[in-house]
Structures are given as C-alpha cells and as structure tokens.
Amino acid sequence: MSEHKFRFGVVATPEGGAQRWAATAKRVEGLGFSSLLMPDGLQLLEPFSSLAVAASATTTLRVGTFVLASPLRAPRAAAWGGHSLSVLTDGRFEFGIGTGRPEAQRFAEQLGRPWGTPGERLREVAESIELLRELDGERHTPVMVAAGGPKALALAGRVADIVTLAAPPLAGRDHYAAMAARVREAAGDRDVEIAANLFLVGDEEPPPWTRRFIEFDHATLAAHDAQTLLRGTPTEMADELQRRRDAYGVSYISVNGAFLDQLAPVVELLAGR
C-alpha cells in the first residue's frame, strides 16, 4: 500500500460576503490545512466563482469542489468550469465530482436537468472527467471522485487522483478497508490518494444541523466505532488517524468548518507526515 503524507481539508461555504469568505480562506491556510473545499447545491453560492475568490485571497491553499453533483451540469459545462479554475489558480484547484446526494434531485429539476438513473449519473461523472482531461491538454487538474457503491469505487480507482470514501455515518473500519481495497484493485499500478470526511470531531454532541444530517448522536457513533467520528486529545486523535492510514490508507482528511478549531491541533501534529 502506497503511503501518502497526511493532508487536511476544510469544508465550508461563503457567508457574510466576499471579505468574510476571504478571511475564512486565509485562516484555513494559516492553520496549516491543505485545502478549502465547497459543496454543491442551489441553496449555496455557485462553487467555481466562490472558490476563485478564496484562491485569490491566499497563496498556497488549494481549493476544490466537494463535490459537484453530476446531474446539475452538462459534463462539458462541469469540465469547462473546472479547467478554467485550474488555470486561474495556477494549478491549485481540485475537481471533485460525484453522482449527487438524493436531495440534489430537486436542484436538477429546477435547473431543467434530468436526474437520471444511478448508472446515467455515474456515466456523466466519467464524461465530465474525460472532457476535463481534453481541455487540460498537458495540464493535469487533480480529480477527486466521491464514491460509495462498487461501480463508483471501481470508476474512481480507474480515473481519479483522489477518492473520497462516501461511507454511511456508522461505517466502521472493516467497511472502509473494503472500500479502499476495491479502489486499489481498480487502480492497479496507479497511485491513488484515499480521502475520508469526518462528521464529528471531539467529545461533545453534534450541533443540530450535523445531527439532522447524520441522524445519530455521539454515543451511537462511538458505540459503532464509526470512522466519521474522531475524538480524544489532539495526540490521541493524531494516533487514531495514523492507525486508520496504516489500516486502509486514508491520508487526506476533510472536516466541516464548524470543527476547524478542534482539528487544528491535529493538523499541526500530522500535516506533511
């Protein structure tokens, strides 16, 4: 198993205008995080333009979509936006894409786009990546694919640079290990970075919006040894992340901006190791 160095991303969205968003990006960069990542959906600002503002306010911070929902854009439009931002950030953009969570169906309908079957949505992911590669030419925009099912994991292993394991909230170590193994099997000799998203950091109950999203409390996550939870002291959390990397290769860790302060000491301990 290839061992990548640790890096960390913050998932956030613009609030309060351009200056506040730029300040968020600068803070994320200053705390040693590798990337600022933005979700996709009509309830939010448009991600490409938002990430352009964040990139212009920083010097080394990477920015990325986390992730584009393939039904919301024609594949060529997604590739066009991704390539443009890759050029304008001097290569600091990560093109994250997936088939979309169920709630994105209403956004697709509002945009006049078909939702499609799971297979059709996955084909649009593949087409978007292929078209991005065509536009890139000799440039190589890093591609992240969020994948949960067998077919998505296999596609991600074949074509993505980064695969974020889209596991259920209560998924444990064996589940993650099986997903990562499927990615590596599909990747063959390709070197793929494995990523995972934390839903909860620390020992307190999740805030209401997180609880609605994951549908479980802290005790339930802990009882299942859910890999979406990271708890303990900074040193204990750092040791746990090292165990996870050793077990199934996850080295790129993302977390919602609400837990920025809780994870920052861990980033200081592990970033680049």
N, C-alpha and C positions, 0 to 999 in steps of 0.2 A: 504494500500500500504506500503510495507516494504521500509524504507528509508535508503539507503546506504550512507556512507560518501563519500564526493567528492574525486575523484582522477583524475589525468590528464595524458594523454599520448602524446608523440611527434611522428609524422610520418616522417621518414627520411630514406635516403639511403646512403650507403658509397660513398664518393667522395674523391679523393686525397690519397688513400691508407690507410693502417691499422692505422697509428699513428693519422691521422686526424679523422678517424672514432672513434677511442678510445677516442680522445679528445671531440668529439661531445657527446659520451655517458656519459663521466664524467661531462660535462657541464649540460646536461639534468638532471642528478642525483643531481648535486649541486644546481640547481634551484628549486628542490622540486617536480619535475614531478615523477609520479609513474612508468612510463614505456616508453620504446623506441620501436616503432612499425615499421615494414618494409613491404612495398608492395611486390607483387609477379609479376614476368614477365621476359621474356628473355632479355628485354632491360636493366635489372638491374643485379647486382651480385646476386648469389644464397642466399636466405634469411637465411637458417639454419646456414650456415657457417658464414655469416656476423653477425648474432645475437650472435653467440658463441664468436666472438671477442669482441663485445660490452659488453657482460656479464662478460667476463674475465677482462675487464678494470674497472669494477665497483663492488660495494659490496652489495647494496640494490636494485638497479634499476632492474625492471622486463623488460623482452624483449618479443616481440611477433610478430607473422606474422599478417599482416593487409591488406588483408587476403590472405591465399593460395587460388588459383583458382583450384577448384577440378579437372577440366579436365587435368591439367598439370602433374599430377602424378597418378599412380595407388593408390588406397586407402591404400594398405599396405605400400607402399613407403612413403606416407604422414605420416601415423601413426608411422612408424619406425623413420623418421626424428624428429617428434615431441617428441616422447618418449625419444629418445637419448638426445635431447637438454634439456628436463625436468630434466633428471638425471644429466647431466653435469653442469647444472646451480644451482643444489641443490633446484629445485622447483621454480625457478624464470622465467620460460617460460610460456607464454600463447599461446595456439594453436588456432590461428584464421583461419577460413576457410569459404568459400562461393562458390557460383556456378560460379563466374567469370564474369567480365565485357565483353561486346561484343568484344572489341579489343583483348581479350585473345584468341580468336578463332584461329588467325594466329599462336600464340605461340604453341597451342595444335597441330596444323598441322605440325609445324616444329619439334616437339618432336615425331611425329608419333602416337599421341594420338587422339582418336575420340573426337569431341566436344560434340556430343550428344544433345538430347532434354533437355529442362529445367527440366523435370522430372528425366531424367537419371543423369543429373548433380547433382540434389538435392539428389538422392539416393547415389551418390558417396560421398557427404558430410556426410550423415548418416553412411555409411560404414566406412569411414575414422575415424569417432569419435568412432564407435564401436570397431574397431581394436586398436585404441589408448588405449581405456579402458582395452582391453585384455592385451596389452603389459604392461600397468601401474601396473596391479595387485592391490596391496594395495596403491600404489601411486595414487594421483589424480591430473593430469595435468589440470589446468583450460582451458576450451574450450570456445572460442568466435565464434559465428556464425554471419556473416553479412547477414541480411535478409531484404527483401523489400516486396515481394509478400505474399499473405495469406498462401500458403503452406510452404514457407520458414520460415515465422514467427511462424507458428504452430510447425514445426520441432524444431526450435531454442528454443521455450518455453519448449518443452519436454525434450531436451537433453543438452542444452548449460548451462554453468555457467554465461556467459556474452552474451548479444545480442546487437549488434550494429545496430541501425535502419538505413537501407540503403534507405533513402528517397530521392526524387528528389530535386534538388537545391532550388526550390522555395517553398517547402513544409512548411506549417505554423503549428501553434500549434495544431489545430484540427487533422491534418494528423498524426502528431507524437503521439498525445494522442490515436488515434485509433490504430496505430501500436503497441504501448506499451500495450494497453488493450488486443489486440489479443495474445501477448506474455504471459501476465499474465494469461489469460484464459487457454491457453495451458499448462502453467506451473503448475497450480493447487496449491498444497502446497509447491512446490519447490521455493526456494529463488533464483531469477534470477537478476543479475545486468544489468541495462539498460544503454547502451552507445550511444553516438552520435558523429559525426565528424563535426568540424567546417571547412568550406571552406575559410572563410574570417574573420579576426579579426581587428577591428579598423574602422577608418572613411575614409581611402584612397581607391582609386581604386585598384582592384586586379592586381597583376603582370600579364604579358601576358600569362604565362603558366597556371595560375589559370583561367583567363578569357576564354581561349580555352577549358578548362576542364568543367567549369560550364556554359559557354555560356551566362552569364548575367553580367551586370555591378552592381556596388554598389547600385545605385539608384533603380534599379529594385528589387534587393534583399530586400532592406529596404522597398519599397512600398508594397511588399507581406508579410512583417514580417517574412521573411524566417528564419528558425531556423538554417540554415547553416551559418548565419551571427551573429557576436557578436560585438557590438560597444559601444562607450561611454568611460567614465573614468574607471579606474580599479574598483572603488566602484560600479559604475553603471553596469558594466559587471558582477561583482560578484552578485549583487542583481538580475540581469536578470537570471543568472544561477540558483539561488535559486528558482526563480519563476518557471522555467522550471522543476526543480526537484519536486516542490510541485504539478505542473500540471500533469506531466506524468512520473515522476520517473527517469529521466535521471540524473545519478550521475557520470558517467565515461565519461570524455570529452577528445577527441583527436583533435589534430591540426597539420597541416603541419609545419615542422621545420622552414619554412620561417617566421612564425609568433611566433616563440619562445619568442622573447623579448616582443612582445605585450601582450602575455598571462601570462608571468611570474609573474607580479604583482597580477594578479587574483589568480594564484596558491598560492601565499604567503598568500592571504586573506582567501582562501577557503579550501586548501588541508587538509583533515582529519576532516572537519566539517560536 
